[in-house]
């Protein structure tokens, strides 16, 4: 076994030197000396390990292979961590309607099966589920969502006429400090608060969408692109 390791190391060194001679990236004398020193240390450690486990060599090799595989998986996961993150975000967007899959300043949301685009939105740091409504001129919050977002609903005045599923009603104009969908964040967003009982779900309307660099609905996905 030690002879096999030694021949393997000699072969690796020969290939490295051959690569240098056929136009590969040249190593300095110091680099070669350092590499030989490290390989020599590896041979020394390998010999000690083989002597230590000479009575159970198969177990030692099995454990060594297991840890080598674990190390390779960890290295691969770290190397491709951004790609894995993007892939995981896309899977969540498909499995969880409304989940915003972010890639930089681009956000994708999948349509609820056979229904609207439900968008997981944050208003002033509070999760507020909304429905994408390109026909709404403004973001519209239900009364309960406004309370959850910490808005002073007891001080607002319903002075803006709006059309709802229950007919014409009046809503209260407010300015939201922060509205976020995934990685897209907009501040000082004009919005309306619907009277209690007049709206079942908050609406993500044009006062947010018009601030984006762009947005489009294609098939069962809506893609939003932030401005930053």
Backbone bond lengths (Angstrom), bond angles and torsions (degrees), N, CA, C in turn:
res aa  C-N    CA-C-N  psi(-1)  N-CA   C-N-CA  omega(-1)  CA-C   N-CA-C  phi
1 X - - - 1.468 - - 1.514 111.01 -
2 X 1.362 115.52 -43.07 1.465 117.72 178.71 1.521 111.04 -64.13
3 X 1.375 115.59 -37.37 1.473 119.16 178.17 1.527 110.22 -63.05
4 X 1.331 116.36 -38.97 1.466 120.38 178.89 1.517 111.10 -62.89
5 X 1.342 116.82 -44.64 1.467 120.69 178.70 1.519 110.77 -61.72
6 X 1.342 115.82 -43.44 1.464 120.03 -178.59 1.509 111.29 -61.94
7 X 1.359 117.10 -45.70 1.460 119.93 178.94 1.530 111.09 -64.53
8 X 1.338 117.01 -35.63 1.461 120.30 176.73 1.512 111.68 -62.41
9 X 1.311 117.25 -43.23 1.462 121.11 179.33 1.521 110.73 -65.49
10 X 1.347 116.12 -43.54 1.471 119.48 179.11 1.525 109.92 -62.04
11 X 1.330 116.53 -40.84 1.468 119.09 178.49 1.514 112.27 -63.44
12 X 1.361 117.19 -40.58 1.462 120.51 178.47 1.519 111.35 -63.04
13 X 1.340 116.35 -41.16 1.473 119.50 177.61 1.524 111.09 -64.70
14 X 1.324 116.90 -39.73 1.461 119.93 179.83 1.521 111.16 -63.66
15 X 1.348 116.86 -42.61 1.460 120.32 177.79 1.520 111.52 -63.50
16 X 1.327 116.81 -39.15 1.456 120.83 179.64 1.520 111.10 -63.49
17 X 1.335 116.32 -45.01 1.470 120.17 179.48 1.521 110.87 -67.33
18 X 1.348 116.70 -36.95 1.463 119.99 178.23 1.518 110.25 -64.58
19 X 1.321 117.79 -40.04 1.464 121.82 178.22 1.523 110.60 -60.67
20 X 1.337 115.43 -37.42 1.463 118.39 176.97 1.516 111.55 -61.72
21 X 1.325 115.68 -40.48 1.459 119.71 -173.70 1.515 113.26 -76.65
22 X 1.352 118.43 -17.50 1.466 120.15 -177.88 1.514 111.78 -106.14
23 X 1.318 116.92 19.74 1.458 118.78 171.75 1.479 114.91 106.31
24 X 1.358 119.48 6.61 1.442 121.11 177.28 1.520 110.09 -72.42
25 X 1.306 116.70 177.47 1.450 121.72 -179.93 1.518 109.13 -68.10
26 X 1.293 117.26 123.08 1.456 122.33 -174.41 1.514 111.31 -73.95
27 X 1.352 114.44 142.21 1.449 121.08 174.08 1.515 109.12 -102.96
28 X 1.302 115.39 142.71 1.457 119.46 176.97 1.513 109.80 -74.67
29 X 1.351 116.27 165.62 1.459 120.06 178.34 1.524 110.82 -60.67
30 X 1.323 115.28 -37.30 1.464 118.76 178.52 1.516 112.12 -64.64
31 X 1.358 116.29 -39.63 1.464 119.79 178.22 1.518 111.33 -63.93
32 X 1.350 116.26 -42.24 1.461 120.10 179.80 1.520 110.70 -64.17
33 X 1.338 116.16 -43.44 1.468 119.80 179.53 1.525 110.63 -62.24
34 X 1.336 116.34 -41.22 1.458 120.02 179.07 1.522 111.31 -64.71
35 X 1.348 115.75 -40.89 1.454 119.90 179.32 1.521 111.17 -64.11
36 X 1.341 117.18 -44.05 1.465 120.83 179.45 1.524 110.23 -62.19
37 X 1.348 115.81 -40.11 1.457 119.51 178.77 1.515 112.15 -62.15
38 X 1.334 116.02 -42.41 1.466 119.94 179.86 1.515 111.20 -67.10
39 X 1.342 116.92 -39.29 1.463 119.59 179.18 1.527 110.46 -67.22
40 X 1.335 116.00 -38.65 1.458 119.06 176.37 1.513 111.93 -61.21
41 X 1.338 116.18 -40.96 1.459 120.20 177.41 1.519 110.34 -63.75
42 X 1.352 115.86 -39.60 1.461 119.90 178.55 1.516 111.14 -62.88
43 X 1.350 117.01 -40.74 1.464 120.61 178.03 1.517 110.12 -62.50
44 X 1.342 116.18 -42.88 1.463 120.63 -179.75 1.529 110.51 -60.87
45 X 1.344 117.07 -46.94 1.456 120.82 179.43 1.520 111.01 -64.05
46 X 1.333 116.22 -40.58 1.470 120.11 -179.94 1.521 110.74 -62.26
47 X 1.343 116.31 -42.04 1.461 119.58 178.36 1.515 111.88 -62.61
48 X 1.347 115.46 -40.48 1.469 118.67 179.64 1.521 110.74 -65.45
49 X 1.326 116.69 -41.23 1.459 120.32 179.11 1.521 111.09 -64.03
50 X 1.341 117.02 -41.27 1.458 120.34 179.57 1.523 111.37 -64.51
51 X 1.325 116.83 -39.36 1.461 119.50 177.79 1.530 110.85 -66.70
52 X 1.349 115.31 -38.00 1.459 119.63 -178.12 1.519 111.41 -65.89
53 X 1.332 115.90 -36.83 1.458 120.14 -175.74 1.539 111.87 -110.67
54 X 1.336 117.14 27.61 1.463 119.00 -175.36 1.533 112.32 -63.29
55 X 1.354 115.13 -24.29 1.463 117.82 179.70 1.524 112.54 -85.53
56 X 1.317 116.21 -15.20 1.475 119.32 178.92 1.521 108.86 -140.53
57 X 1.320 114.82 56.91 1.464 120.50 -174.68 1.518 111.74 -63.02
58 X 1.328 117.01 -38.12 1.467 119.01 -178.21 1.524 110.98 -63.64
59 X 1.352 116.80 -39.04 1.464 119.67 177.46 1.521 111.07 -65.30
60 X 1.330 115.74 -41.53 1.468 119.46 179.77 1.519 111.04 -62.13
61 X 1.349 116.20 -43.85 1.468 119.30 -179.55 1.523 111.42 -66.68
62 X 1.328 116.97 -37.57 1.458 120.66 179.06 1.528 111.05 -63.51
63 X 1.334 116.26 -44.81 1.463 119.94 178.59 1.524 111.09 -66.52
64 X 1.337 116.04 -38.19 1.466 118.97 178.92 1.519 110.94 -63.44
65 X 1.343 116.96 -41.49 1.457 120.44 178.79 1.526 110.84 -65.63
66 X 1.338 116.17 -38.99 1.467 119.61 179.98 1.519 110.73 -61.68
67 X 1.338 116.89 -47.06 1.460 120.01 -179.84 1.524 111.58 -68.19
68 X 1.336 116.24 -32.15 1.469 118.84 176.93 1.525 110.75 -64.51
69 X 1.347 116.44 -41.19 1.467 120.48 178.45 1.528 110.22 -65.26
70 X 1.348 116.86 -42.49 1.466 120.40 178.31 1.524 110.05 -60.18
71 X 1.335 116.19 -44.14 1.467 119.92 -179.93 1.522 111.46 -62.73
72 X 1.343 116.86 -41.30 1.465 120.06 179.51 1.525 111.13 -65.25
73 X 1.344 117.03 -39.64 1.467 120.28 178.25 1.520 110.56 -63.32
74 X 1.332 117.26 -43.36 1.457 120.60 179.50 1.519 111.79 -64.05
75 X 1.330 116.25 -42.20 1.468 119.99 178.35 1.520 110.73 -63.57
76 X 1.350 116.32 -43.90 1.467 119.79 179.72 1.524 110.96 -64.42
77 X 1.342 116.51 -41.26 1.465 119.67 179.55 1.520 111.34 -63.14
78 X 1.336 116.98 -39.75 1.465 119.92 178.80 1.530 110.61 -69.53
79 X 1.332 116.98 -40.89 1.462 120.87 -178.30 1.522 111.45 -63.72
80 X 1.334 116.94 -40.77 1.463 121.08 -175.92 1.525 111.27 -107.62
81 X 1.346 117.03 30.59 1.460 120.65 -175.51 1.513 112.38 -62.35
82 X 1.345 118.02 -35.92 1.459 119.64 -178.88 1.525 110.99 -71.84
83 X 1.347 116.58 -40.22 1.460 120.01 177.87 1.526 110.76 -64.96
84 X 1.352 116.20 -40.29 1.464 119.81 178.23 1.524 111.33 -64.67
85 X 1.341 115.86 -38.10 1.467 119.78 179.01 1.522 110.59 -63.62
86 X 1.364 115.58 -45.88 1.467 118.97 179.47 1.527 110.94 -62.04
87 X 1.345 115.92 -42.04 1.456 118.78 179.46 1.513 112.21 -63.90
88 X 1.327 116.71 -40.88 1.452 120.20 178.00 1.509 112.08 -64.90
89 X 1.334 116.78 -38.26 1.455 120.40 178.49 1.529 110.56 -63.73
90 X 1.314 116.57 -40.84 1.468 119.48 -179.71 1.522 111.29 -66.74
91 X 1.331 116.65 -39.24 1.460 119.78 178.49 1.522 110.13 -63.21
92 X 1.341 117.00 -43.45 1.460 120.47 178.39 1.524 111.13 -62.83
93 X 1.331 116.60 -38.47 1.463 119.94 179.35 1.521 111.31 -63.04
94 X 1.347 116.60 -34.10 1.462 119.59 179.01 1.523 111.41 -76.14
95 X 1.343 116.17 -37.12 1.460 120.00 -174.97 1.521 112.93 -82.97
96 X 1.343 116.75 -31.07 1.461 120.83 -175.78 1.526 108.72 -116.60
97 X 1.324 118.98 102.54 1.467 120.65 178.85 1.525 110.49 -56.76
98 X 1.328 115.79 130.92 1.453 120.63 179.40 1.499 113.77 98.84
99 X 1.366 117.70 -19.42 1.462 118.75 179.60 1.522 109.64 -65.57
100 X 1.324 116.41 130.66 1.465 121.57 -178.54 1.522 109.38 -92.13
101 X 1.336 116.53 111.67 1.460 121.71 177.51 1.525 108.53 -87.20
102 X 1.335 116.53 115.33 1.460 121.35 -173.54 1.518 111.21 -102.57
103 X 1.328 116.01 137.36 1.460 123.79 169.27 1.516 106.60 -133.90
104 X 1.322 115.33 97.75 1.450 118.61 -173.80 1.515 109.28 64.65
105 X 1.323 116.31 -125.80 1.462 121.21 179.07 1.522 112.39 -97.28
106 X 1.331 116.70 15.35 1.462 121.21 177.08 1.520 109.57 -108.07
107 X 1.317 116.55 132.92 1.466 122.16 -177.12 1.528 108.67 -127.10
108 X 1.333 115.78 135.33 1.461 121.58 176.02 1.524 109.72 -118.96
109 X 1.322 115.78 139.34 1.461 121.89 177.11 1.527 107.80 -131.71
110 X 1.335 115.91 130.70 1.466 120.45 179.40 1.521 110.01 -86.53
111 X 1.325 114.84 145.96 1.459 121.16 178.28 1.524 110.18 -70.41
112 X 1.317 115.38 140.20 1.460 119.41 172.16 1.521 107.77 -62.84
113 X 1.311 116.72 139.29 1.465 120.66 -173.79 1.519 111.22 -55.08
114 X 1.334 114.29 115.37 1.454 120.86 178.51 1.504 114.61 70.76
115 X 1.329 117.91 17.66 1.460 119.11 -176.16 1.509 113.38 -141.04
116 X 1.319 115.73 -148.86 1.455 122.24 -175.82 1.524 110.61 -88.31
117 X 1.329 114.24 176.39 1.450 120.61 172.59 1.525 108.35 -87.11
118 X 1.303 116.56 105.14 1.450 120.44 172.65 1.521 107.99 -87.17
119 X 1.313 116.20 128.38 1.465 120.76 -172.77 1.528 109.65 -119.95
120 X 1.335 115.79 122.93 1.463 120.60 175.23 1.532 107.94 -73.49
121 X 1.306 116.24 109.06 1.469 122.49 -173.60 1.524 109.76 -119.18
122 X 1.312 115.45 148.45 1.466 120.61 172.59 1.523 109.02 -110.29
123 X 1.316 115.73 131.13 1.467 121.58 175.36 1.521 107.37 -120.69
124 X 1.308 115.00 115.99 1.473 120.69 -177.71 1.521 111.39 53.51
125 X 1.352 115.95 37.39 1.454 121.16 177.30 1.507 115.53 83.88
126 X 1.337 118.15 2.20 1.466 122.46 -178.41 1.525 109.10 -110.60
127 X 1.338 116.87 135.63 1.456 121.05 178.42 1.528 110.55 -67.60
128 X 1.336 114.86 122.30 1.467 121.17 178.52 1.523 108.42 -130.58
129 X 1.332 119.69 106.50 1.462 120.31 176.61 1.523 110.35 -64.65
130 X 1.336 115.23 135.10 1.463 120.30 179.79 1.518 110.11 -132.54
131 X 1.302 115.56 162.31 1.458 123.08 171.96 1.519 108.08 -110.62
132 X 1.337 115.71 130.26 1.461 119.85 177.61 1.523 108.83 -65.44
133 X 1.337 116.29 124.80 1.465 121.28 -178.38 1.518 108.32 -137.58
134 X 1.333 115.64 97.01 1.462 119.94 -179.03 1.519 111.91 -73.16
135 X 1.327 117.21 -12.32 1.455 120.11 176.97 1.509 113.22 -86.43
136 X 1.330 117.53 -9.83 1.459 121.27 178.16 1.519 108.98 -87.55
137 X 1.307 117.15 126.88 1.465 120.41 -177.74 1.519 112.28 -72.00
138 X 1.335 117.06 -12.55 1.460 119.95 -175.68 1.521 110.02 -146.03
139 X 1.310 114.91 160.82 1.456 119.61 165.66 1.531 107.31 -65.70
140 X 1.330 116.31 132.84 1.465 120.78 -179.18 1.529 108.51 -125.43
141 X 1.309 116.91 124.80 1.459 122.12 179.15 1.520 110.51 -102.67
142 X 1.322 115.14 142.74 1.454 118.36 169.05 1.532 108.24 -68.83
143 X 1.302 116.00 163.43 1.461 119.76 179.60 1.530 110.65 -61.50
144 X 1.339 116.68 -41.34 1.463 120.41 -179.38 1.532 111.35 -65.75
145 X 1.345 116.85 -39.37 1.464 120.08 178.68 1.524 110.81 -65.28
146 X 1.320 116.52 -37.89 1.467 120.16 178.29 1.522 110.75 -63.63
147 X 1.338 116.34 -41.06 1.468 119.98 177.37 1.525 110.18 -63.24
148 X 1.351 116.68 -44.33 1.463 120.64 -179.52 1.522 111.80 -62.65
149 X 1.342 117.00 -33.87 1.462 121.49 -179.48 1.522 112.67 -80.09
150 X 1.318 116.69 -0.26 1.460 120.39 176.57 1.505 115.10 81.59
151 X 1.315 117.85 20.08 1.463 120.53 179.40 1.534 110.32 -80.16
152 X 1.316 117.23 145.44 1.488 120.98 -176.67 1.522 111.59 -78.07
153 X 1.329 116.14 74.07 1.468 119.96 -173.97 1.529 112.19 -64.63
154 X 1.318 117.20 -22.01 1.467 119.31 -179.44 1.530 111.60 -75.96
155 X 1.345 116.56 -10.97 1.463 120.09 -177.28 1.522 113.00 -111.12
156 X 1.330 117.40 -0.55 1.456 119.38 -175.32 1.526 110.39 -85.83
157 X 1.335 114.76 162.85 1.471 121.26 -179.79 1.526 108.55 -127.49
158 X 1.313 116.39 129.00 1.464 122.33 -178.60 1.531 108.14 -84.93
159 X 1.325 114.17 97.19 1.467 119.36 -174.10 1.521 113.97 -123.78
160 X 1.340 118.53 -2.63 1.469 121.81 -175.93 1.520 109.00 -109.26
161 X 1.323 116.59 126.37 1.463 120.97 178.41 1.529 110.37 -76.46
162 X 1.328 116.10 131.55 1.466 121.51 177.88 1.517 108.94 -136.95
163 X 1.354 114.41 154.83 1.465 120.79 176.53 1.521 108.41 -101.86
164 X 1.298 117.78 126.81 1.458 123.03 179.05 1.522 109.36 -122.38
165 X 1.352 115.38 177.12 1.463 119.53 178.22 1.519 111.39 -63.97
166 X 1.318 116.00 -22.71 1.467 120.63 178.99 1.523 113.19 -95.74
167 X 1.330 115.72 11.15 1.459 119.29 -179.54 1.521 111.90 107.49
168 X 1.309 115.65 -168.73 1.466 120.97 -178.81 1.524 110.35 -75.43
169 X 1.346 113.80 137.36 1.462 119.64 179.07 1.520 107.97 -144.06
170 X 1.298 116.33 178.42 1.457 121.41 176.96 1.520 109.50 -116.76
171 X 1.322 115.20 140.06 1.456 121.98 -178.77 1.522 109.55 -121.55
172 X 1.325 114.70 163.82 1.461 120.00 -178.00 1.525 110.03 -105.05
173 X 1.339 118.16 127.63 1.469 120.30 178.82 1.528 110.93 -78.05
174 X 1.356 115.33 136.73 1.462 121.82 176.64 1.527 108.00 -142.51
175 X 1.319 115.64 169.69 1.459 121.85 172.68 1.519 108.00 -121.13
176 X 1.325 116.53 122.21 1.458 121.73 -178.10 1.527 109.77 -87.64
177 X 1.309 116.43 129.60 1.463 119.78 -178.50 1.515 112.11 -61.87
178 X 1.332 116.62 -39.75 1.473 119.88 -173.52 1.526 110.05 -151.59
179 X 1.334 114.76 127.97 1.466 121.18 173.95 1.528 107.07 -127.22
180 X 1.327 116.26 125.22 1.471 120.38 -176.43 1.518 110.19 -129.86
181 X 1.336 114.37 136.99 1.462 122.42 170.62 1.525 106.05 -126.34
182 X 1.320 116.57 106.89 1.459 119.20 -174.93 1.511 110.45 60.74
183 X 1.331 116.76 -127.81 1.464 121.99 -178.92 1.525 112.94 -85.07
184 X 1.332 117.65 -5.43 1.470 121.29 -179.60 1.522 109.26 -87.94
185 X 1.310 115.85 124.76 1.467 121.44 -178.76 1.526 108.79 -127.36
186 X 1.324 116.76 127.45 1.455 122.57 174.58 1.526 108.33 -122.52
187 X 1.332 115.48 143.45 1.460 120.66 -177.34 1.536 110.44 -118.41
188 X 1.303 114.08 156.97 1.466 121.75 -179.35 1.529 110.40 52.19
189 X 1.320 115.32 57.38 1.467 121.49 -177.31 1.527 109.43 -93.89
190 X 1.336 118.69 122.42 1.465 120.65 175.62 1.531 110.09 -63.66
191 X 1.319 116.09 140.78 1.461 120.26 -178.18 1.521 109.82 -152.17
192 X 1.327 114.90 172.82 1.461 121.92 177.43 1.526 108.73 -127.35
193 X 1.308 115.95 149.61 1.460 121.79 173.92 1.521 107.95 -113.20
194 X 1.326 115.42 124.08 1.464 119.84 179.67 1.518 109.99 -79.41
195 X 1.322 117.46 150.05 1.480 120.49 176.56 1.523 110.18 -62.70
196 X 1.305 118.28 157.06 1.474 121.13 178.77 1.528 111.37 -55.46
197 X 1.330 115.40 132.39 1.458 121.01 176.22 1.513 115.35 82.18
198 X 1.321 119.07 -2.39 1.462 121.29 -176.18 1.533 113.15 -91.67
199 X 1.329 117.95 -17.30 1.464 120.60 -174.96 1.527 108.68 -141.99
200 X 1.345 116.12 129.97 1.463 119.98 -178.53 1.519 112.13 -82.39
201 X 1.333 117.44 -37.66 1.468 122.04 -175.71 1.516 109.43 -134.11
202 X 1.293 116.95 139.46 1.463 121.14 176.62 1.523 110.02 -65.49
203 X 1.329 115.77 152.45 1.469 121.88 -175.34 1.518 110.67 -115.49
204 X 1.330 115.47 133.28 1.467 121.38 174.09 1.524 106.96 -94.29
205 X 1.322 115.92 97.33 1.456 121.09 -172.44 1.513 113.70 -103.64
206 X 1.344 115.34 -163.73 1.455 122.00 -168.93 1.531 113.57 -72.99
207 X 1.320 119.32 -20.39 1.472 118.16 178.60 1.525 110.66 -65.81
208 X 1.333 117.55 -19.72 1.470 121.53 171.20 1.525 110.88 -95.25
209 X 1.329 117.53 -48.95 1.465 121.03 -174.80 1.524 112.74 -62.58
210 X 1.336 117.61 -35.77 1.467 120.45 -177.05 1.524 112.22 -68.76
211 X 1.317 118.15 -14.42 1.463 120.92 179.13 1.526 112.34 -85.07
212 X 1.310 117.08 -13.88 1.455 120.66 -176.11 1.519 111.04 -75.75
213 X 1.332 114.91 159.70 1.455 119.41 174.04 1.530 110.47 -65.76
214 X 1.320 115.08 -31.47 1.458 119.37 176.68 1.513 110.42 179.86
215 X 1.309 115.59 160.80 1.454 121.25 175.02 1.519 108.05 -155.42
216 X 1.336 116.03 151.63 1.459 120.09 179.88 1.520 110.01 -154.85
217 X 1.306 114.60 148.99 1.459 121.91 174.80 1.517 107.14 -106.75
218 X 1.318 115.19 121.51 1.466 120.21 179.12 1.526 108.35 -132.80
219 X 1.314 115.65 111.40 1.457 119.69 -177.65 1.514 110.75 65.11
220 X 1.316 115.61 -124.04 1.458 121.80 -178.26 1.525 112.34 -101.47
221 X 1.322 117.65 22.38 1.459 120.42 179.36 1.525 110.70 -134.27
222 X 1.315 115.01 143.73 1.453 120.31 170.12 1.518 107.11 -112.93
223 X 1.324 116.00 133.96 1.461 122.27 -179.71 1.519 108.81 -115.21
224 X 1.325 116.29 128.05 1.465 122.14 178.40 1.520 108.45 -117.86
225 X 1.318 116.17 139.25 1.468 121.43 178.78 1.526 108.72 -121.40
226 X 1.321 115.43 121.03 1.451 121.25 179.59 1.516 112.88 -72.19
227 X 1.293 115.87 172.04 1.475 121.32 -176.18 1.514 112.75 -94.70
228 X 1.318 119.11 -11.76 1.461 121.00 -176.97 1.498 110.80 -102.95
